[in-house]
């Protein structure tokens, strides 16, 4: 009985072992394609995610480049607008100074010109040369005997360069003359009427070297309301007035 039971038990275990291995192989065979397919899906998903990120990065880069270009265009437009406004302002300032000088001279009784001197400058220069200073010294020799005078100092340029730059350059040239005369001959500031007219009023044709040299000038006019031969004494008031 025991021997028979042992044989039956052994046979059962053998059958179970064979059946268990068959079941595992079957499961493995059935699930392997699913695992492979899942791995493929995961790889495709990862590839798609990378492609989406690449497209998004390129899109963001394109958007940023477009924004930078737009910002630069706006900045260029703003700079151009500012330059135009500055040029208009400079032109307006010159016109106002010219009107102011004209009004001052016309508003004073019988101003007339006693003398004048003109000094010229090199291209894009605003520094007095030794010859310029000598001419100004000769001119200033007349100031000691002048009474009730003013000095109208007008700076000019040739036509090379922008209007705004030439306004500034003509002012620097006029300033150089004023500073030299004021410091060397102790002339009071209220006697100077300075204006830089840039290239607005040419005194010579600007298509020649000589003409451009003449236009790069500062003219100083000695104007006085004393000693005018045309000045007449006003009649004395009568008792009937």
C-alpha positions as CSV (number, residue, x, y, z in Angstrom):
1,X,0.0,0.0,0.0
2,X,2.7,2.4,0.8
3,X,4.7,1.5,-2.2
4,X,1.6,2.0,-4.4
5,X,0.9,5.4,-2.8
6,X,4.5,6.5,-3.4
7,X,4.3,5.6,-7.0
8,X,1.0,7.4,-7.5
9,X,2.3,10.5,-5.7
10,X,5.5,10.6,-7.7
11,X,3.5,10.3,-10.9
12,X,1.2,13.1,-9.8
13,X,4.1,15.3,-9.1
14,X,5.7,14.6,-12.4
15,X,2.5,15.4,-14.3
16,X,2.1,18.6,-12.2
17,X,5.6,19.7,-12.9
18,X,5.2,19.1,-16.6
19,X,1.9,20.9,-16.6
20,X,3.4,23.9,-14.6
21,X,6.2,24.4,-17.1
22,X,3.8,24.2,-20.0
23,X,1.7,26.9,-18.4
24,X,4.6,29.3,-17.8
25,X,5.8,28.8,-21.4
26,X,2.3,29.5,-22.7
27,X,2.0,32.6,-20.6
28,X,5.4,33.8,-21.7
29,X,4.6,33.2,-25.3
30,X,1.3,35.0,-25.1
31,X,2.6,38.1,-23.1
32,X,5.9,38.5,-25.0
33,X,4.3,40.2,-28.0
34,X,2.4,42.5,-25.7
35,X,5.6,43.5,-23.8
36,X,7.3,44.2,-27.1
37,X,4.4,46.2,-28.4
38,X,4.3,48.1,-25.2
39,X,8.0,48.9,-25.5
40,X,7.5,50.1,-29.0
41,X,4.6,52.3,-27.9
42,X,6.8,53.8,-25.1
43,X,9.6,54.4,-27.6
44,X,7.2,56.1,-30.1
45,X,5.7,58.2,-27.2
46,X,9.2,59.3,-26.2
47,X,10.1,60.1,-29.8
48,X,6.9,62.1,-30.2
49,X,7.6,64.0,-27.0
50,X,11.0,64.9,-28.2
51,X,9.6,66.1,-31.5
52,X,7.0,68.1,-29.7
53,X,9.7,69.7,-27.6
54,X,11.8,70.4,-30.6
55,X,8.9,72.0,-32.5
56,X,8.0,74.0,-29.4
57,X,11.6,75.2,-28.9
58,X,11.9,76.2,-32.6
59,X,8.5,78.0,-32.3
60,X,9.6,79.9,-29.2
61,X,12.9,80.8,-30.8
62,X,11.1,82.1,-33.9
63,X,8.7,84.1,-31.7
64,X,11.6,85.6,-29.7
65,X,13.5,86.5,-32.9
66,X,10.4,88.1,-34.3
67,X,9.8,90.0,-31.1
68,X,13.5,91.1,-31.0
69,X,13.2,92.3,-34.6
70,X,10.0,94.2,-33.8
71,X,11.6,95.8,-30.7
72,X,14.6,96.8,-32.8
73,X,12.4,98.3,-35.5
74,X,10.4,100.2,-32.9
75,X,13.6,101.5,-31.3
76,X,15.0,102.6,-34.7
77,X,11.7,104.4,-35.4
78,X,11.8,106.1,-32.0
79,X,15.4,107.1,-32.5
80,X,14.6,108.6,-35.9
81,X,11.6,110.4,-34.4
82,X,13.8,111.8,-31.6
83,X,16.5,113.0,-34.1
84,X,13.8,114.7,-36.2
85,X,12.4,116.4,-33.1
86,X,15.8,117.5,-32.0
87,X,16.6,118.9,-35.4
88,X,13.2,120.8,-35.4
89,X,14.0,122.1,-31.9
90,X,17.4,123.2,-32.9
91,X,16.0,125.0,-36.0
92,X,13.4,126.6,-33.8
93,X,16.0,127.7,-31.3
94,X,18.1,129.3,-34.0
95,X,15.0,131.1,-35.4
96,X,14.2,132.4,-31.9
97,X,17.7,133.6,-31.3
98,X,17.8,135.3,-34.7
99,X,14.5,137.0,-33.9
100,X,15.7,137.9,-30.5
101,X,18.9,139.5,-31.8
102,X,17.0,141.3,-34.5
103,X,14.5,142.6,-31.9
104,X,17.2,143.8,-29.6
105,X,19.1,145.6,-32.3
106,X,15.9,147.2,-33.7
107,X,14.6,148.1,-30.3
108,X,17.6,150.2,-29.4
109,X,17.9,153.8,-30.6
110,X,19.9,154.3,-33.8
111,X,22.3,151.3,-33.6
112,X,24.8,151.4,-36.4
113,X,27.8,149.3,-37.3
114,X,31.2,150.8,-36.5
115,X,33.4,147.9,-37.5
116,X,33.4,144.1,-38.2
117,X,35.8,141.2,-38.5
118,X,35.4,137.7,-39.8
119,X,37.5,134.7,-38.9
120,X,37.3,131.3,-40.6
121,X,37.8,127.8,-39.4
122,X,39.1,124.5,-40.7
123,X,36.7,121.7,-41.6
124,X,34.8,120.5,-38.5
125,X,37.0,122.7,-36.3
126,X,36.0,125.2,-33.7
127,X,39.5,126.2,-32.4
128,X,41.0,129.7,-33.1
129,X,44.3,129.7,-34.9
130,X,47.1,132.2,-34.3
131,X,45.9,134.2,-37.4
132,X,42.3,134.3,-36.0
133,X,43.5,135.7,-32.7
134,X,45.6,138.3,-34.4
135,X,42.6,139.5,-36.4
136,X,40.4,139.6,-33.3
137,X,43.1,141.5,-31.5
138,X,43.2,144.2,-34.2
139,X,39.4,144.4,-34.1
140,X,39.3,144.6,-30.3
141,X,41.6,147.6,-30.4
142,X,38.6,149.7,-31.4
143,X,36.5,148.7,-28.4
144,X,38.3,151.1,-25.9
145,X,36.9,154.1,-27.6
146,X,33.5,152.7,-28.4
147,X,30.5,153.8,-26.3
148,X,27.1,152.1,-25.8
149,X,28.1,149.2,-28.0
150,X,27.2,145.6,-28.4
151,X,29.0,142.8,-30.3
152,X,26.8,140.6,-32.6
153,X,28.7,137.3,-33.0
154,X,27.3,135.1,-35.8
155,X,28.7,131.6,-36.4
156,X,28.3,129.6,-39.7
157,X,29.3,126.4,-41.4
158,X,29.5,124.9,-44.8
159,X,26.7,122.5,-46.0
160,X,28.6,119.2,-45.1
161,X,26.7,117.3,-42.4
162,X,23.3,117.4,-40.8
163,X,21.5,120.6,-39.9
164,X,21.5,119.8,-36.2
165,X,25.3,119.0,-36.1
166,X,26.0,122.3,-38.0
167,X,23.9,124.3,-35.6
168,X,26.0,122.9,-32.7
169,X,29.2,123.4,-34.6
170,X,28.4,127.0,-35.5
171,X,27.6,127.7,-31.8
172,X,30.9,126.2,-30.7
173,X,32.8,128.5,-33.2
174,X,30.9,131.6,-32.0
175,X,31.6,130.5,-28.3
176,X,35.3,130.3,-29.1
177,X,35.3,133.9,-30.3
178,X,33.3,135.2,-27.4
179,X,35.4,133.4,-24.8
180,X,38.6,134.8,-26.4
181,X,37.4,138.4,-26.5
182,X,35.7,138.3,-23.1
183,X,38.6,136.8,-21.2
184,X,41.4,138.8,-22.9
185,X,39.7,142.2,-23.1
186,X,37.4,141.9,-20.0
187,X,34.3,142.5,-22.0
188,X,31.0,142.2,-20.0
189,X,28.8,139.3,-21.0
190,X,25.8,141.6,-21.6
191,X,27.6,143.1,-24.6
192,X,27.6,139.9,-26.5
193,X,24.7,138.7,-28.7
194,X,25.7,135.2,-30.0
195,X,23.9,133.1,-32.6
196,X,24.9,129.9,-34.5
197,X,23.0,129.7,-37.8
198,X,24.7,126.5,-39.0
199,X,24.5,126.2,-42.8
200,X,21.3,128.3,-43.1
201,X,22.9,131.4,-44.5
202,X,25.8,130.9,-46.9
203,X,28.1,133.8,-47.8
204,X,29.7,132.1,-50.7
205,X,29.0,129.2,-53.1
206,X,29.5,125.9,-51.3
207,X,30.5,123.9,-54.4
208,X,34.1,125.1,-54.3
209,X,36.9,124.7,-51.6
210,X,37.3,128.5,-51.3
211,X,33.5,129.0,-50.9
212,X,33.2,126.3,-48.2
213,X,36.2,127.9,-46.4
214,X,34.4,131.3,-46.4
215,X,31.2,129.7,-45.0
216,X,33.0,128.2,-42.1
217,X,33.2,131.5,-40.3
218,X,32.4,133.7,-37.4
219,X,31.5,137.3,-38.0
220,X,31.7,139.9,-35.2
221,X,29.9,143.2,-35.7
222,X,30.6,146.2,-33.5
223,X,27.3,148.0,-33.1
224,X,26.8,151.3,-31.3
225,X,24.0,153.7,-30.6
226,X,26.4,156.5,-29.8
227,X,28.0,159.0,-32.3
228,X,25.6,158.3,-35.2
229,X,25.9,161.2,-37.5
230,X,22.2,160.8,-38.4
231,X,21.1,160.9,-34.8
232,X,19.3,164.1,-34.1
233,X,18.4,165.7,-30.8
234,X,14.7,165.6,-30.0
235,X,13.0,169.0,-29.9
236,X,12.5,170.5,-26.4
237,X,8.9,170.4,-25.1
238,X,6.9,173.7,-25.4
239,X,4.7,175.2,-22.8
240,X,1.6,174.3,-24.8
241,X,2.2,170.6,-24.4
